[in-house]
Amino acid sequence: MILFIIFPAIVVAVTGYNCPGGKLTALERKKIVGQNNKYRSDLINGKLKNRNGTYMPRGKNMLELTWDCKLESSAQRWANQCIFGHSPRQQREGVGENVYAYWSSVSVEGLKKTAGTDAGKSWWSKLPKLYENNPSNNMTWKVAGQGVLHFTQMAWGKTYKIGCGVATQCDGGRTLIVICHYSPGGNMVGEVIYHRGNPCKVDKDCYTKKCLSKSGLCRK
């Protein structure tokens, strides 16, 4: 007698990251959000160095990012245009935008799963170009001219929503485009990139009254 034992499949659901009609998987969305929030936490906890080798200032009231399906949709629409450049501002009023492209001699389809986090790593790597001589930590024309605007958008303290789109069909499938949209958008000259201070420990430390003490981020 042959005995067959069938084990039930175990499916791990990724809740809160489903966008009907979206091209990304729930897990891909979750990884992008996790990466962005890890970066933001490291920044305000004083773990990152700038161009002159000094640590970036610790911060307070840095908001946790959450995924937004509408932002994903707008980012995907622009990614599908296969243009390595920013979309017209009138198409994304009040929304920030980061752009990433990867060119290859072979198909880029296999890179889609990590495209969002690969883009995030590239944008965040602009930090070492930033020269810290900015006691106010404000966005200035001088800061904007240092080639760090992708980094500062990711680090913008008031931003709390993100959505990204990935296109792999560009240039006959040999070019990958990643677009991420952020809301509220950052890089506003005259406004603070993020507030200097100490990361939250308890809810009263956040103006939103909700502290994620492990990361020091505040929940909107």
N, C-alpha and C positions, 0 to 999 in steps of 0.2 A: 504494500500500500504506500502511495506517495502522499505525503501531507503537505499541503500548501498553507503557509501562514501569511496572511496579508496584513501589513501594518498600515494604519491610516496615515495619510499624508498630513504633515503639520504645516500649516500656512501661517506665516507671521504677517499680520496686517500692519501697514504703515498708515496710521490714522492721521487725519489733518493735512494730508498732502495729496489729495485727489482733486484733479482739475479735469472735468469732462471735456474731451476733445483735445486735450493737451498732448504734446509730443513726448514730454518727459515722463518717466515713471515716478511713482510716489517716492521710491527709494532715492532716485537721483535728486529730486527736490529736497528731500530731507538732508542729504549729504551737503548740498549747496548751503542750506540754512545753517547747518551745524558748523561748517567751515567758516562762514562769515561771522557767526557769533563767537567762535573760538578766537578768531583774529581780534575782534572788538574787545573781548575780555582780556586777552594778552596785552593789548595796547593800554587800556586804562589801569591795568595792574602793574605797569611799569616794566614790562618784560622785553620791550623792543627798542633797538638802537637806531638812530638816524645817521646821516652821512658823516658827521664829525665824531661818531663813536659814543655819543652820550645817549642816555636813555630818554625816550619820549616821556613827557609828563604824565603822571597818573591822572585819572579822570573820574568824574562823577556824572550821574544821570545819563549814562550811555544806554540807549534803549536796545532791548532785544529785538532782533529781526524775526519776522514771521512771513510765511509764504502767502502771496496774494495771486489768485488765479487771473484777475483782470490785468495785472502787470505782466504775468506770463504771456497772456494773449497778445498784448501790445508789443512785447519784446519779440515774440515769435513772428508776428506779422512783419516786423522790420528785418529780422534775421532772414526771412524767406525772400527778401529782395536781393540777397547776396551782395550787399554793398558794404565794403569795409570802411565805415564812416558813421557819423551820428545822424540820426533821423532829424527831420525838421522840428524845431522846438514847438511850433504850433500844433504838432501832432501828439505832444506829450506834455501839456501844460502842467508845470509844478512837479514833473517827474524827472529824476536824474537817470543817466544812461551810461553804462560802460560797454565797450566794444572790444571783441577779441577775434582774431582770425588765425588759422593754422593752415599752411599750404603743404601739399604732399604730392609726390609723383604717383602715388597709388591711392586707392579708395580710402576715405577717412571715416567711413561708416562705422568701423570697429572702434573708433575713438569717442563715439557719442556718450557712452556710459560715464566717462570721466571728464567730458568736455567742460561742464559747468565748474567743477572744482579745479581743473587745469587753468581755466580762465581766471578764476579767483586767485590762484597762486601767482599767476603772472601779474595781475593788477596790484596785489598786495606787495609784490617784490619791488615796487616803485618807492617804497618807504625809504630805503637807504639813500635815495637821491635828495631827500628832504633835509635841508640845512636848518637846524633848530636855532633860530634867533628871533623868536616870536613870542614874547612874554604873554601876550593876550591870547595866543592860540587861535587867532582869527584867520579867516581866509583873506588873503591880500593879493594884489596883483603880482607881487614878488613871489609868493607861494605858488600862485597859478602858473607862473612862468618857469617853474622848476621841473615840469613834466611829471607831476605827481597827482594829477586830478583823478585818475582811476583809484588810487589809494585813498585820497581824501573823501571821495564819495563813499567808499566802503567804510570809512572811519567816521562819517558824519553822525554826530551824536543824536540828532533829532529824527533821523531816518528809522522807521520801524517796519517797513514792508518791502519785500523784494519779490521779483518774478523774473524768470529768465527763459529765453528761447534759444534753441539750437538748430542750425540748418546744416545738413551734410550733403545736400544735392548740388551745391554751388560748384561751378567750373567743372562740370561733368563728374561730380562726386569726389573731386580732389582738393576741395577747399572747405574747411569747417568754419562756420561763423557762430559766435556766441554773443548774445545781447542780454544784458541784465538791466532791468528797470527798478528804480528805487524811489520810494515815496515816504515822506516828503523828500524832494530832491535836495541835494547838497551843493557844495561849491559856490555858495552865494558870497560874493565879495562883501566884506564888512561884517559878516556873521561868524560866530565861533564854530570851529570845526568840531570840537567837543570841549566840555567844560573841565578845567583843571580841578582837581580835588581828590577825594578818596572814594574808591568803589564802595557801593552800598554793602552794608552788613545786615541791616534790618529794614523793614518796609518804610519807616519814617525817613530814611535816608534818600528815598526816591520821590521826586515830585509827582510821580504816578501812584505812589503809595503801595507799590508792589516790587519787592526786591528779590532777585535770584541770587542768594548769598554765595553760592558756590562759584558763580562767574563774576559777580559784582555788577551784572547788568540789571536794568530796570525794565519791568514789563509794562507795556502800554495798556 
